[in-house]
Amino acid sequence: LFEQIFYRILKEAMNKGLVDASVAFIDSTHVKASANKKKFDKKIVRAETKSYQAQLELEINQDRENHGKKPFPPKENEETKEIKVSTTDPDSGYYVKDEREKMFAYSFHTACDAKGFVLATKVTGANIHDSQVFGQLLEQVIEKVGKPTAVAVDAGYKTPANAKSLLDKEIRPVMPYTRPRTKDGFFKKYEYVYDEHYDCYICPNNQTLEYRTTTREGYRQYASKPEICKTCPFLEKCTQSKDHTKFIHRHIWEHYVEEVDHLRHTEINRNIYDKRKETIERVFADGKEKHGMRWTTLRGLEKLSMQAMLTFAAMNLKKMANWTWKRPCPA
């Protein structure tokens, strides 16, 4: 019912020509759950299978065969993980932002247009990563509103799978720069040049790192020759490996991320990304300041989904009313 109310109001705004869904801005915000952070049980649960897992495993085995390796057999044991489950509100997720901020919370994953109208929302526990919900939210936008020409997201969504998903759908990905996760004083990954023709990396000392294997996680492993590395003048800036071997991992969908980084330098992407602060970030700011979205008194995923739909429906309705209101003529 609340979903029908939300999309009925959004459709009215679209009919009036107020919605510009050519660019979708996607992000999530945390809403504090009505649950004591100290009351929980630890449980072992099955790790959720990613929507693209079957395709990834297929391409991993194909890649291994192309390199003369045996394909991986199907996994016999399901992956599990330990999580904290609130005894008060089991649907919420344990959220850790920093050492001081730990709580049970929900994530409101949301998409809006360039004018700040909310296009879709999906509620999950706060322990679900943004990138896992991205595909479902995008499909919701495409189904209910239409396919955008570009999608702007923050660094949390910058994964090979999301980059591939957007480019395969012929949607322009707008993603930010992400800092290399390399220790200070060591060469960054971009300082090792990938040679696509010979399928190898070239290090700053002009030596090659040749293909070794493709892992179950979808990463090709490239390794240097230790007999050359141990006498290299750049060894201390390259690796701390005891056997003097430098490893570089490259995802089999890495070229999609490289295309995203290439597009990041274009004027179009810069202009779109700059609008995040006045679109999706403003939606969340208004929701928290004016509509009580900092925390909730409700419990359970179903009730929180109702709250999200009703809150964003009200925000869309207010925006539509403000934009279409006409000052009455003086008598």
Secondary structure by P-SEA (a helix, b strand, c coil): caaaaaaaaaaaaaaaccccccbbbbbbbbbbccccccbbbbbbbccccccaaaaaaaaaaaaaaaacccccccccbbbbbbbbbbcccccbbbbbccccccccccccccccccccccccccccccccccccaaaaaaaaaaaccccccccccccccccaaaaaaaaaacbbbbbccccccccccccccccccccccccbbbcccccccccccccccbbbbbbccaaaaaaccccccccccccbbbbbbbccaaaaaaaaaaacccaaaaaaaaaccccaaaaaaaaaacccccccccccaaaaaaaaaaaaaaaaaaaaaaaaccccccc
